[in-house]
Amino acid sequence: MKQKLKSTHKQYKKKNGKQLYKQFDQVKEREKEIEKKSYLEALSNTLNIPGDVVAGAPLLMATGKHQINLENYKSIIEYNGNLIKIQTKMCKICIEGKNLNIDYFTDEEMRISGIIHSIHYI
């Protein structure tokens, strides 16, 4: 008499939850990142534009220690006279100083003035 064998794959998958395919998902995410970077590199090379601009990296231009122009930011996280924290697409920027003031801001850029002691990328 022949006996039918049942696959235990579904039971194993259910028992181990998300851990079973975690490595495969991580590999796929890495491949997507590499593909995205290579696409952006090819685009920047074709258009003769710096890669940072194409990728939407924050552009920060400091004029002495009294003024900063910042482009490509998402939101203002914290703002007071001694500290300004800004969220960008890639990181957070923390500007420390005295008498800091946001002179103006639009959807894409802002100007910060005051006595700037330090700029940190978090």
C-alpha positions as CSV (number, residue, x, y, z in Angstrom):
1,M,0.0,0.0,0.0
2,K,1.3,3.4,-0.9
3,Q,1.4,6.1,1.6
4,K,0.9,9.8,0.6
5,L,3.6,12.2,1.9
6,K,2.6,15.7,3.0
7,S,4.8,18.6,2.6
8,T,5.7,20.3,5.8
9,H,6.7,23.6,4.1
10,K,3.6,25.5,5.1
11,Q,3.8,24.3,8.7
12,Y,7.5,25.3,8.8
13,K,6.8,28.7,7.2
14,K,3.9,29.3,9.7
15,K,6.0,28.2,12.7
16,N,9.0,30.4,11.8
17,G,7.0,33.4,10.7
18,K,8.9,36.1,8.9
19,Q,12.3,34.8,9.7
20,L,12.2,32.2,6.9
21,Y,12.5,34.6,4.0
22,K,14.2,37.5,5.8
23,Q,17.5,37.0,4.1
24,F,15.9,36.9,0.7
25,D,14.0,40.1,1.3
26,Q,17.2,41.8,2.4
27,V,19.0,40.7,-0.8
28,K,16.1,42.0,-2.9
29,E,16.3,45.4,-1.1
30,R,20.0,45.7,-1.6
31,E,19.6,44.9,-5.3
32,K,16.9,47.6,-5.6
33,E,19.2,50.1,-4.0
34,I,22.1,49.2,-6.3
35,E,19.7,49.4,-9.4
36,K,18.4,52.8,-8.2
37,K,22.0,54.2,-7.7
38,S,23.2,52.9,-11.1
39,Y,20.1,54.5,-12.8
40,L,20.8,57.9,-11.0
41,E,24.5,57.7,-11.9
42,A,23.7,57.0,-15.6
43,L,21.1,59.9,-15.6
44,S,23.6,62.3,-14.0
45,N,26.3,61.3,-16.5
46,T,24.0,61.7,-19.5
47,L,22.8,65.1,-18.4
48,N,26.2,66.3,-17.1
49,I,24.6,67.1,-13.7
50,P,26.2,66.3,-10.4
51,G,24.9,63.0,-8.9
52,D,24.0,64.8,-5.6
53,V,21.6,67.1,-7.4
54,V,19.8,64.3,-9.2
55,A,19.5,62.2,-6.0
56,G,17.9,65.1,-4.1
57,A,20.8,65.5,-1.6
58,P,20.6,68.5,0.6
59,L,22.7,71.4,-0.7
60,L,24.0,73.6,2.0
61,M,25.9,76.8,1.3
62,A,27.5,78.7,4.2
63,T,28.4,82.3,3.8
64,G,30.9,82.9,6.5
65,K,29.7,82.0,9.9
66,H,26.6,84.2,9.8
67,Q,24.4,82.8,7.0
68,I,23.3,79.4,5.6
69,N,21.3,78.7,2.4
70,L,19.8,75.2,2.4
71,E,18.1,73.5,-0.5
72,N,16.2,70.1,-0.8
73,Y,14.8,69.8,2.7
74,K,11.6,68.1,3.8
75,S,10.6,69.8,7.1
76,I,11.7,71.7,10.1
77,I,11.9,69.5,13.2
78,E,13.0,71.9,15.9
79,Y,13.5,75.6,15.9
80,N,14.7,78.0,18.6
81,G,17.4,80.7,19.0
82,N,20.2,78.2,19.7
83,L,19.3,75.2,17.6
84,I,17.6,74.4,14.3
85,K,17.0,70.8,13.3
86,I,16.0,70.1,9.7
87,Q,14.8,66.8,8.1
88,T,16.1,66.2,4.5
89,K,15.6,63.3,2.2
90,M,18.8,61.6,3.3
91,C,19.6,62.7,6.8
92,K,18.9,65.3,9.6
93,I,20.9,68.5,9.8
94,C,21.4,70.1,13.1
95,I,22.6,73.8,13.2
96,E,23.8,75.1,16.5
97,G,24.6,78.8,17.3
98,K,23.3,82.0,18.8
99,N,20.5,84.2,17.7
100,L,19.6,81.8,14.9
101,N,16.7,82.9,12.8
102,I,15.0,81.5,9.6
103,D,14.9,84.5,7.4
104,Y,12.7,82.8,4.8
105,F,11.7,79.4,3.6
106,T,9.9,77.9,0.6
107,D,9.0,74.3,-0.3
108,E,12.6,73.8,-1.6
109,E,15.0,76.2,0.2
110,M,15.5,78.3,3.3
111,R,17.9,80.9,4.6
112,I,19.2,80.8,8.2
113,S,21.1,83.7,9.8
114,G,22.8,84.2,13.1
115,I,26.1,83.3,14.7
116,I,26.7,79.7,13.6
117,H,28.9,77.5,15.8
118,S,28.4,74.1,14.2
119,I,26.6,72.0,11.6
120,H,26.0,68.3,12.3
121,Y,24.7,65.7,10.0
122,I,22.7,63.0,11.9
